[in-house]
């Protein structure tokens, strides 16, 4: 398509609501995907850190158990 002005470009031949709505929804979903990936990454790191802490506590206690 050829537009003679920016106004015609933004109007999109009468389909601006559908075109820009689609662009907006796509941008929103991409942002949600990035947010969800970061949230899942942080959750996984916290879980691994908790597991590592428990493993360290158990390894510190094991010599005491062997003596008894």
N, C-alpha and C positions, 0 to 999 in steps of 0.2 A: 504494500500500500504506500501511497505517497500522500504526505500531509503538507499543506501549504503554510501551516502555522502551528505553533505549540498548542493552541487552543483545540485545533482539530485532532492533534495527537492525543491530548488528554481526553477528548470526547470519544475517541475510538469509533467513530462512525455510528454513534448511538448505542454502542455496547460497552460503554465505560464502566457501568456498574458490574457487569459480569467479568470483564477483563481485569479491572483493578481489584475487584473482590477476590478473584482467583489468585492474583498476585499476593494480596494481603493474607489470605488463608494459607497459602504456601509458605510465605515468610514466617508466619506465626508457628506453623507446624515444624518448620526447620529449627526455629528457636527453642521450641518445646523439646525437640529431639536432642539438641545440644545440652539443655538443662538436665534432661533425664539421664543422659550419658554421664555427665559430671556427678550427679547425685548418686548414681549406681557405683561409680568409681570410688567416691568418698566412702560409701557404705561398705564396699569390699575392703578398702584399706583399713577402716575401723574394725571390721571383723577379723582381718588378718592380724592386726595389732593386738586384739583381745586374745586370740588364739596363741600368739607368741608369748604374751604375758603369762597366760595359764601354763604354757609349756615350760617357761623359765621357773615359775613357782614350783611346779612339780619336780623339775630337775634339781632344785635346791633342797627339796624335802626328801628326795630319795636316799641320800646317805644316812639320814637319821633313821629311816625305816629299816635299812640294812643292818644297823647296829642293834636295833631292838629285835 
